[in-house]
Structure formats: C-alpha cells, structure tokens
Amino acid sequence: MRKVLISDSPKPKGKLDAHEQIHPLALSSEHPLVTANTADVNDKSWNHLYGAMIDGLNISPSNFQLIYPFTTWDWPVVPTGYTSAAQWDFCSTVPQFSATGQYTSAGTAFNDSYGQMLNVVSAATSDPKLKADIEQARNMLQLAANNYDTIYKQSVAAYQTETGGTNTPPYTEWLGTFGGRSWASQLDSAYKNVQAQQDVYNQLLSEVTTPGLKDAQDRLNNKDYYTKLQDPSLSAFPAVPGYSISMDATTWLNKVKAGTGGSSGSISFANSQAEYDYKKTWAGGSASIGYAFWSVNVGGSWERIDEFSSDSELKVTVSFKAWDQISINASRWYNGAFVTGIKDGPFIRGYSPYGDSSSNAVWGADGIMSVQKVGMLVCYKPSFSITVSQSSFKSFSEKWSVSGGLRIGPFNFSGGGGSSSSGWKADAASKTFTGESTAETALIMGTNINLINPK
C-alpha cells in the first residue's frame, strides 16, 4: 500500500506545485479550470475564509490548514485492529505544503516519506566490506523503489482520470474496483520486490554505528504496530502502518446530538475586507487554488457563481451546530524522537538537511519529510447567510429557486432553494440568501499539522 522508500525526486507525490495542483480537479466537469482573469478573485475568497476561521474559531495559523475539496467524515466503525480505507487514506496522507491545501486520497503516505527518510540516513561503519554490502543493498532497493514509484504514478493518473479528482471513491478503495484491480496487482508485485530488498538492507544494519537507525527501521517494519484495511471492495485485508483518531464519527455525532460534544461556532467575512496575511501561517504562504470557491448545483451539475466572487457588497456568515478538533496519531512504528535527533544528519551523498545546489533536501517544503497531519477540524450542520448587491441578488435568484445545493469553499450545503422542505430562503428586501445543510454526516473542513524539523 503506497510504499515508496527511495525516490528519484525527494518531493512527496502528494505535494503539488502551484501550477500542478489544479489539474486533477480541472479534469472534472464539476470543477472547471479557473482562468487567469478569475483566479485572483477565487483565491481572494479562499483567503478571506482562512482568516475568518482563524478569527472566528480561535484556532492557530501556526498549525491550521484549510482543505478542499468537500470531504465528509462518515468513516464506518470497524473491528479493533482494522481501519477503513477512507480513514487510512485521510489520516496517512501528507498535507500539501500550503496554508490552504488540496487533499487527494492518492497522495504520499506519511509512513512512506518516513521510510524514505530512514533509507537516506548514512549507515556508519568502519568495516569496508560491510560498507560495500550496504551500498549494494541500497542500490538494489533504489531500483525496486523506482519501479514501484513508476507504477504508482501511472495508477494515480488512471485514478484521477476515472474519478475526476473528487476522492470518490478513495484511492485505496478504488484499487479494489474493476478499474483499479489491475493496478493493485502490479503494485502488489512491485511492493513485494521492494520489501525483499528492504529486508536485505535492514539485515545489514545490525552492525552499523549510527545511533537508533536499526531500532527505527525495526519499528517501522514491526507488524504489531500495523492495522488491517477493511473495505467491501478489497479482496483481502492488507496490513499497513497504523494511525489512530481520538474519536470515531459515530461517537462524535451521538455526543453532539446529545448535547455533550463539540461546540457551536460561526465565521464571517466580506469581499470588501483586507486579505489575510498568509506569511503568518506555518507554510508562510498559500498556492493558487483552482477549485471554485462559490458553486451551485442546478439539475445535478455544479456551476461556478462568478457574481459572488466579484461582488464588493458580499457578506457571508457560516455557522455550525457543532465543530471540534479530532487528533490523529501515528502508531509506534513512527519514532519521532529519532526524527528530531537526526535533524542534522548524517545522510548519504546527494542529500542534506535542507538541500542546496548539489543535494536534495531531507526536511522542509521540498524535502522528503515536510509536514505531518496530527489532527482534523470537523463540523456538523453548517448553515449560511449571504448578503449581496441588488444586481447579484437578481442575477442569482433564478438559479437559487431551482438549486439542489450550494458550495462555499469546502462546505457543501445539501438542500436547496427549490425545495420547500429544506427551509432555504431568499429575502429580496435584505438581498440575503439563507439556508442550512440537510445532511446528517459530519464534514472535515481543515487539518492540524506538525512541521517536521523546521529550519
């Protein structure tokens, strides 16, 4: 399962450059590519929402990432020792290095980037034969990993084409479907070769003098710290490094409905306000976003609402019946103390802590390990109030009357202005649209991250 130990390029596959990140969503007819003349106003809307969440929910820009696209938190409760594919994909995926980032279930797993980092730590020894054997074993591991990496990238391209970048179904679950099974077979075969070469390499580490390296490798490969994936589309229950969450979605929702879980809250912003300074965030900036901030569902298709992004009179409030922060923890296969202790190396030739003109970075935005997902922000029953100019109210009213849903950034509001049972309203006197989601599932609206060995 997404096991890449050494790569020709140290940049995690889940970390997309600004010009790359819009492509998966741009392949979907629901999420057309944002053109040059609309990119600025679209990014401005996302910027305002990020600032509103920092201020309205009293969360810290030092570890908060606003994510997209819309992601439900409806992971099933499974037996102890198992994890659903959707939960594992979300918890394991390395966040994009951006204050507002795209979540893709086919991104790099944190355990993979950790394993890749361990394999570029220099295995110190004074025995010339052992040194030569280690170098040979590492080369063989590199060849096997390169082959796996190639197949993995091809499978991700096929997945994005088939799903349009919507994360539905999640990548790991997709591997068990008709379209993904052939890729799963190829990945499984390539992974077995990687693991065989990894075992040879690890056996040689028993005599090296690099403190903690052998123990870290042993813990990463200790199946006692693994979980089994459970999903109806998967023919087997493959073991993968475990990640735990502080509370499952069913328990959280039951607590919320009983009045003992989560907290109510609201966020507000206006198009006329100053932009939030992304330099204050953990990432120091945010990549341009190709996912439309405003969209409406008409006749089953999502359409961008261009008049809202550019309306200087627009004011928005999004409220939640409940929101909360749920922690995500890597199991004991991850040795955080070793990662901190190896901050300055030693690393094999071609790698250095933060990279330079002659070496690849191990840490930082372009490094093998950059950020770790340590929590997520969830909410239930969001509602909205949107006040606009007279011209925007008039131009949007027709679509509003037949709408089946509305999206504001990562928030998806099911229901619609055309449904008498949904309670959505348009008030011409105040030029305000209001509504509440009718969905009974929780939503993931952001993540908490931990910077790995910041410079």
C-alpha positions as CSV (number, residue, x, y, z in Angstrom):
1,M,0.0,0.0,0.0
2,R,1.7,3.2,-1.2
3,K,5.1,2.1,-0.1
4,V,7.8,4.3,-1.7
5,L,11.0,4.1,0.2
6,I,13.5,5.9,-2.0
7,S,12.6,8.1,-5.0
8,D,14.5,9.8,-7.8
9,S,12.8,13.0,-6.7
10,P,12.6,13.8,-3.0
11,K,9.4,15.8,-3.3
12,P,6.4,13.8,-2.0
13,K,3.9,12.9,-4.6
14,G,1.2,14.4,-2.6
15,K,2.9,17.8,-2.6
16,L,1.9,19.7,-5.8
17,D,3.4,22.8,-7.2
18,A,1.2,25.8,-7.6
19,H,0.8,25.2,-11.3
20,E,0.2,21.5,-10.8
21,Q,-2.3,21.4,-8.1
22,I,-5.4,22.5,-10.1
23,H,-5.0,19.8,-12.7
24,P,-6.8,16.9,-11.0
25,L,-9.9,18.9,-10.3
26,A,-9.7,20.6,-13.6
27,L,-10.3,17.2,-15.3
28,S,-13.8,17.1,-13.7
29,S,-16.7,18.8,-15.5
30,E,-17.9,19.8,-12.0
31,H,-14.7,21.8,-11.3
32,P,-13.6,23.7,-14.4
33,L,-10.2,25.2,-14.6
34,V,-10.1,28.7,-13.1
35,T,-8.9,31.1,-15.8
36,A,-6.4,33.9,-15.4
37,N,-9.0,36.6,-15.0
38,T,-10.9,34.7,-12.3
39,A,-8.0,33.2,-10.4
40,D,-7.3,36.3,-8.3
41,V,-10.9,36.7,-7.1
42,N,-11.2,33.0,-6.4
43,D,-8.0,32.9,-4.4
44,K,-9.2,36.0,-2.5
45,S,-12.4,34.2,-1.4
46,W,-10.3,31.3,0.0
47,N,-8.0,33.8,1.7
48,H,-10.9,35.5,3.4
49,L,-12.3,32.2,4.6
50,Y,-9.0,31.2,6.0
51,G,-8.7,34.4,8.0
52,A,-12.3,34.1,9.1
53,M,-11.7,30.6,10.5
54,I,-8.6,31.8,12.4
55,D,-10.5,34.7,14.0
56,G,-14.0,33.1,14.4
57,L,-12.9,29.7,15.8
58,N,-9.8,30.9,17.7
59,I,-7.5,28.4,16.0
60,S,-3.8,29.0,15.3
61,P,-2.3,29.8,11.9
62,S,0.9,28.0,13.2
63,N,-0.7,24.6,12.6
64,F,-4.1,25.1,10.8
65,Q,-4.6,24.1,7.1
66,L,-7.9,24.8,5.4
67,I,-8.5,21.9,3.0
68,Y,-10.6,21.3,-0.2
69,P,-12.5,19.7,-1.9
70,F,-15.6,18.9,0.2
71,T,-14.7,15.9,2.4
72,T,-17.3,14.0,4.6
73,W,-16.4,12.4,7.9
74,D,-18.5,9.3,7.7
75,W,-15.9,6.6,8.2
76,P,-17.5,3.3,9.3
77,V,-16.8,1.8,12.7
78,V,-14.8,-1.4,12.2
79,P,-13.5,-4.1,14.5
80,T,-10.4,-3.5,16.6
81,G,-7.3,-4.0,14.6
82,Y,-8.9,-2.8,11.4
83,T,-9.2,0.6,9.6
84,S,-11.5,1.6,6.8
85,A,-9.8,2.6,3.5
86,A,-11.2,6.1,3.7
87,Q,-9.9,6.7,7.2
88,W,-6.5,5.3,6.5
89,D,-6.1,7.4,3.3
90,F,-7.1,10.6,5.0
91,C,-5.0,10.1,8.2
92,S,-1.9,8.9,6.4
93,T,-1.7,11.4,3.5
94,V,0.9,14.1,3.8
95,P,-0.7,17.5,3.6
96,Q,0.2,19.9,0.8
97,F,2.7,22.5,1.9
98,S,0.3,25.4,1.7
99,A,-1.9,27.3,4.2
100,T,-5.0,26.2,2.1
101,G,-4.3,22.8,0.5
102,Q,-5.8,20.2,-1.7
103,Y,-6.5,16.8,-0.2
104,T,-6.1,13.9,-2.5
105,S,-6.6,10.4,-1.2
106,A,-3.9,9.2,-3.7
107,G,-1.2,11.5,-2.1
108,T,2.0,10.3,-0.4
109,A,1.5,8.4,2.9
110,F,3.4,9.8,5.8
111,N,4.8,6.4,6.6
112,D,6.3,6.2,3.1
113,S,8.1,9.6,3.5
114,Y,9.3,8.5,6.9
115,G,10.6,5.2,5.4
116,Q,12.3,7.1,2.6
117,M,14.0,9.4,5.1
118,L,15.3,6.4,7.1
119,N,16.9,5.0,3.9
120,V,18.9,8.1,3.2
121,V,20.4,8.2,6.8
122,S,24.0,7.3,6.5
123,A,24.7,3.8,8.0
124,A,28.1,4.4,9.6
125,T,30.6,1.5,9.8
126,S,34.4,1.1,9.8
127,D,34.2,-2.3,8.0
128,P,34.9,-1.7,4.3
129,K,33.2,-4.9,3.3
130,L,30.0,-4.1,5.2
131,K,30.1,-0.6,3.8
132,A,30.2,-2.0,0.3
133,D,27.4,-4.5,1.0
134,I,25.2,-1.8,2.4
135,E,25.8,0.4,-0.7
136,Q,25.0,-2.5,-3.0
137,A,21.8,-3.3,-1.0
138,R,20.8,0.3,-1.1
139,N,21.2,0.4,-4.8
140,M,19.1,-2.7,-5.3
141,L,16.5,-1.1,-3.0
142,Q,16.6,2.1,-5.1
143,L,16.0,0.1,-8.4
144,A,13.0,-1.7,-6.8
145,A,11.6,1.5,-5.4
146,N,12.0,3.3,-8.7
147,N,9.9,0.6,-10.4
148,Y,7.2,0.7,-7.8
149,D,7.2,4.5,-8.0
150,T,6.6,4.4,-11.7
151,I,3.7,2.0,-11.5
152,Y,2.2,4.1,-8.6
153,K,2.3,7.3,-10.6
154,Q,0.6,5.6,-13.5
155,S,-2.1,4.2,-11.2
156,V,-2.7,7.7,-9.7
157,A,-3.1,9.1,-13.2
158,A,-5.6,6.4,-14.0
159,Y,-7.4,7.1,-10.8
160,Q,-7.6,10.8,-11.3
161,T,-8.9,10.3,-14.8
162,E,-11.6,7.9,-13.7
163,T,-12.8,9.9,-10.6
164,G,-12.1,13.5,-11.8
165,G,-10.1,14.3,-8.6
166,T,-13.2,14.0,-6.4
167,N,-11.7,11.4,-4.0
168,T,-14.8,9.3,-4.6
169,P,-14.1,6.5,-4.0
170,P,-10.9,7.0,-2.0
171,Y,-7.7,5.8,-3.9
172,T,-7.2,2.7,-1.7
173,E,-10.8,1.6,-2.1
174,W,-10.6,2.3,-5.8
175,L,-7.8,-0.3,-6.1
176,G,-10.4,-2.9,-5.3
177,T,-12.8,-1.8,-8.1
178,F,-12.8,-3.0,-11.7
179,G,-10.8,0.0,-12.9
180,G,-8.2,-0.4,-10.1
181,R,-7.7,-4.1,-9.8
182,S,-5.0,-4.5,-12.5
183,W,-3.1,-1.6,-10.9
184,A,-3.4,-3.2,-7.5
185,S,-1.9,-6.4,-8.9
186,Q,1.0,-4.6,-10.4
187,L,1.6,-2.6,-7.2
188,D,1.5,-5.7,-5.1
189,S,4.1,-7.5,-7.2
190,A,6.3,-4.4,-7.2
191,Y,5.9,-3.9,-3.5
192,K,6.9,-7.5,-2.7
193,N,10.2,-6.8,-4.5
194,V,10.7,-3.6,-2.6
195,Q,10.1,-5.3,0.7
196,A,12.5,-8.1,-0.2
197,Q,15.3,-5.6,-1.0
198,Q,14.3,-3.6,2.2
199,D,14.7,-6.8,4.3
200,V,18.2,-7.4,2.8
201,Y,19.2,-3.8,3.6
202,N,17.8,-3.9,7.1
203,Q,19.7,-7.1,8.0
204,L,22.9,-5.3,7.2
205,L,22.1,-2.5,9.7
206,S,22.6,-4.7,12.7
207,E,26.3,-3.9,12.7
208,V,26.3,-0.1,11.9
209,T,27.1,2.5,14.5
210,T,24.5,5.2,13.5
211,P,22.6,5.6,16.8
212,G,19.0,4.5,16.7
213,L,18.8,3.7,13.0
214,K,18.4,-0.1,13.3
215,D,15.7,0.4,16.0
216,A,13.8,2.9,13.9
217,Q,13.9,0.5,10.9
218,D,12.7,-2.4,13.0
219,R,9.9,-0.4,14.5
220,L,8.7,0.8,11.0
221,N,8.5,-2.9,9.9
222,N,7.0,-4.3,13.1
223,K,3.6,-5.6,12.2
224,D,2.4,-5.3,15.8
225,Y,2.2,-1.5,15.0
226,Y,0.1,-2.1,11.8
227,T,-3.6,-2.2,11.1
228,K,-5.6,-4.1,8.5
229,L,-7.6,-2.3,5.9
230,Q,-11.2,-3.2,5.8
231,D,-13.4,-2.3,2.8
232,P,-16.1,-4.3,0.9
233,S,-14.2,-3.6,-2.4
234,L,-10.9,-5.1,-1.2
235,S,-10.5,-8.8,-1.7
236,A,-8.0,-9.0,1.2
237,F,-7.1,-7.1,4.4
238,P,-3.6,-5.8,3.7
239,A,-1.6,-4.7,6.8
240,V,-0.5,-1.1,6.8
241,P,1.2,1.2,9.4
242,G,-1.5,2.3,11.8
243,Y,-2.9,5.7,12.6
244,S,-5.5,6.3,15.3
245,I,-8.1,9.0,15.9
246,S,-9.3,10.3,19.2
247,M,-12.9,9.7,18.4
248,D,-14.9,8.0,15.6
249,A,-17.5,9.9,13.6
250,T,-20.4,7.9,15.0
251,T,-19.5,8.5,18.6
252,W,-18.9,12.2,18.0
253,L,-22.2,12.7,16.2
254,N,-24.0,10.9,19.0
255,K,-22.4,13.2,21.6
256,V,-23.3,16.3,19.5
257,K,-26.9,15.2,19.3
258,A,-27.0,14.5,23.0
259,G,-25.6,18.0,23.7
260,T,-22.4,16.7,25.2
261,G,-20.0,17.0,22.2
262,G,-18.5,19.7,20.1
263,S,-19.0,23.5,20.3
264,S,-21.3,25.8,18.4
265,G,-19.5,28.5,16.3
266,S,-19.6,30.8,13.4
267,I,-17.3,32.6,10.9
268,S,-17.9,35.7,8.9
269,F,-16.1,37.6,6.1
270,A,-16.8,40.2,3.4
271,N,-15.3,40.7,0.0
272,S,-14.5,44.3,0.9
273,Q,-12.2,43.4,3.8
274,A,-8.4,43.2,3.7
275,E,-6.8,40.0,2.7
276,Y,-5.4,37.7,5.4
277,D,-1.6,37.7,5.6
278,Y,-0.5,34.1,4.7
279,K,3.0,34.9,5.9
280,K,1.7,34.5,9.4
281,T,0.9,30.8,8.7
282,W,3.0,27.7,9.3
283,A,3.5,27.4,5.5
284,G,4.4,31.1,5.0
285,G,2.1,31.3,2.0
286,S,-0.6,29.5,0.0
287,A,-0.6,28.1,-3.5
288,S,-3.1,29.4,-6.0
289,I,-6.4,27.3,-5.9
290,G,-8.1,26.0,-8.9
291,Y,-11.2,24.7,-7.1
292,A,-14.1,27.2,-7.4
293,F,-15.0,28.8,-4.1
294,W,-18.6,29.5,-5.0
295,S,-20.7,27.0,-6.9
296,V,-24.4,25.9,-7.1
297,N,-26.0,22.6,-8.1
298,V,-28.5,23.0,-10.8
299,G,-30.0,20.0,-12.5
300,G,-27.4,17.7,-10.9
301,S,-24.4,19.7,-12.2
302,W,-22.2,22.1,-10.3
303,E,-21.8,25.6,-11.8
304,R,-19.5,28.4,-10.6
305,I,-21.2,31.5,-9.2
306,D,-18.9,34.2,-10.7
307,E,-21.0,37.2,-9.5
308,F,-20.4,36.3,-5.8
309,S,-16.6,36.3,-6.1
310,S,-16.5,39.8,-7.5
311,D,-19.4,41.4,-5.6
312,S,-17.9,44.2,-3.4
313,E,-21.0,44.2,-1.3
314,L,-21.0,40.5,-0.5
315,K,-21.0,39.5,3.2
316,V,-21.1,35.9,4.4
317,T,-21.6,34.1,7.7
318,V,-21.3,30.3,8.1
319,S,-22.4,28.8,11.4
320,F,-22.1,25.3,12.8
321,K,-24.4,23.5,15.2
322,A,-21.1,21.9,16.4
323,W,-17.5,21.8,15.5
324,D,-14.5,20.1,17.1
325,Q,-10.8,19.1,16.7
326,I,-10.1,15.4,16.4
327,S,-6.5,14.3,17.0
328,I,-4.6,11.9,14.6
329,N,-1.7,9.9,15.9
330,A,0.8,7.6,14.2
331,S,1.3,4.3,15.9
332,R,4.6,3.2,17.5
333,W,6.0,2.3,14.1
334,Y,6.9,6.1,14.0
335,N,9.9,7.2,16.1
336,G,9.5,10.9,16.5
337,A,12.5,11.2,18.8
338,F,14.8,9.6,16.2
339,V,13.5,12.1,13.6
340,T,14.3,15.0,15.9
341,G,17.7,13.6,16.8
342,I,18.7,13.1,13.2
343,K,17.8,16.7,12.1
344,D,21.4,17.5,11.1
345,G,22.2,14.0,9.6
346,P,24.4,12.3,8.7
347,F,22.8,11.5,5.3
348,I,24.1,9.6,2.3
349,R,25.7,11.5,-0.6
350,G,23.3,13.6,-2.6
351,Y,21.2,14.6,0.5
352,S,21.5,17.3,3.1
353,P,19.1,18.6,5.8
354,Y,17.6,21.5,3.7
355,G,19.2,20.9,0.3
356,D,21.4,23.1,-1.8
357,S,22.7,23.3,-5.4
358,S,24.3,19.9,-5.2
359,S,22.0,17.9,-2.9
360,N,18.3,17.1,-2.3
361,A,16.6,18.3,0.9
362,V,15.5,15.9,3.6
363,W,13.4,18.4,5.6
364,G,11.4,21.5,4.6
365,A,8.8,22.3,1.9
366,D,10.8,20.4,-0.8
367,G,12.2,17.7,1.4
368,I,11.5,14.0,1.9
369,M,9.7,14.8,5.1
370,S,7.9,18.1,5.5
371,V,4.7,18.1,7.5
372,Q,2.7,15.5,9.5
373,K,-1.1,15.5,9.9
374,V,-1.8,15.4,13.6
375,G,-5.5,16.4,13.7
376,M,-8.6,17.5,11.8
377,L,-11.3,20.1,12.2
378,V,-14.8,18.7,11.8
379,C,-18.3,20.3,11.9
380,Y,-21.9,19.3,11.8
381,K,-25.0,21.1,10.2
382,P,-23.4,24.2,8.8
383,S,-25.8,27.0,7.9
384,F,-25.2,30.1,5.8
385,S,-26.3,33.7,5.3
386,I,-25.1,35.5,2.2
387,T,-25.9,39.2,1.6
388,V,-25.2,40.6,-1.8
389,S,-25.7,43.6,-4.1
390,Q,-29.0,44.1,-5.8
391,S,-27.6,43.1,-9.2
392,S,-26.1,39.8,-7.8
393,F,-29.3,39.0,-6.0
394,K,-31.3,39.5,-9.2
395,S,-28.9,37.5,-11.4
396,F,-28.6,34.6,-9.0
397,S,-32.3,34.3,-7.9
398,E,-33.3,32.1,-10.8
399,K,-30.7,29.5,-10.2
400,W,-31.4,29.8,-6.4
401,S,-35.0,28.9,-6.9
402,V,-34.1,25.5,-8.6
403,S,-30.8,24.8,-6.8
404,G,-30.2,21.4,-5.3
405,G,-27.2,22.5,-3.2
406,L,-24.6,25.2,-2.6
407,R,-20.9,25.1,-2.0
408,I,-18.9,27.8,-0.1
409,G,-15.3,26.8,-0.2
410,P,-15.0,23.3,1.4
411,F,-18.6,23.5,2.8
412,N,-21.3,21.5,0.9
413,F,-24.9,22.5,1.7
414,S,-27.4,19.9,0.6
415,G,-31.0,21.0,0.3
416,G,-31.7,23.9,-1.9
417,G,-33.8,27.0,-2.7
418,G,-36.1,24.9,-4.8
419,S,-37.0,22.6,-2.0
420,S,-39.9,23.6,0.2
421,S,-38.8,21.1,2.9
422,S,-35.2,22.4,3.1
423,G,-36.2,25.8,4.6
424,W,-33.8,27.7,2.3
425,K,-34.9,31.3,1.8
426,A,-34.2,34.3,-0.4
427,D,-35.2,37.7,1.1
428,A,-35.4,40.4,-1.6
429,A,-35.7,43.2,0.9
430,S,-32.4,42.4,2.6
431,K,-30.8,40.8,-0.6
432,T,-29.9,37.8,1.5
433,F,-29.9,34.1,0.8
434,T,-30.1,31.8,3.9
435,G,-30.1,28.0,4.4
436,E,-28.8,25.1,6.4
437,S,-27.4,21.7,5.2
438,T,-29.8,18.9,5.4
439,A,-27.0,16.3,5.5
440,E,-26.7,14.2,8.7
441,T,-23.0,13.5,8.2
442,A,-20.1,15.5,9.6
443,L,-17.7,17.4,7.4
444,I,-13.9,17.7,7.5
445,M,-13.0,21.4,7.0
446,G,-9.3,21.5,7.9
447,T,-6.4,19.8,9.4
448,N,-3.8,20.4,12.1
449,I,-0.2,19.9,11.0
450,N,3.2,19.4,12.6
451,L,6.2,20.8,10.8
452,I,9.0,18.2,10.7
453,N,12.3,19.7,11.8
454,P,11.7,23.3,10.7
455,K,14.9,25.2,9.7
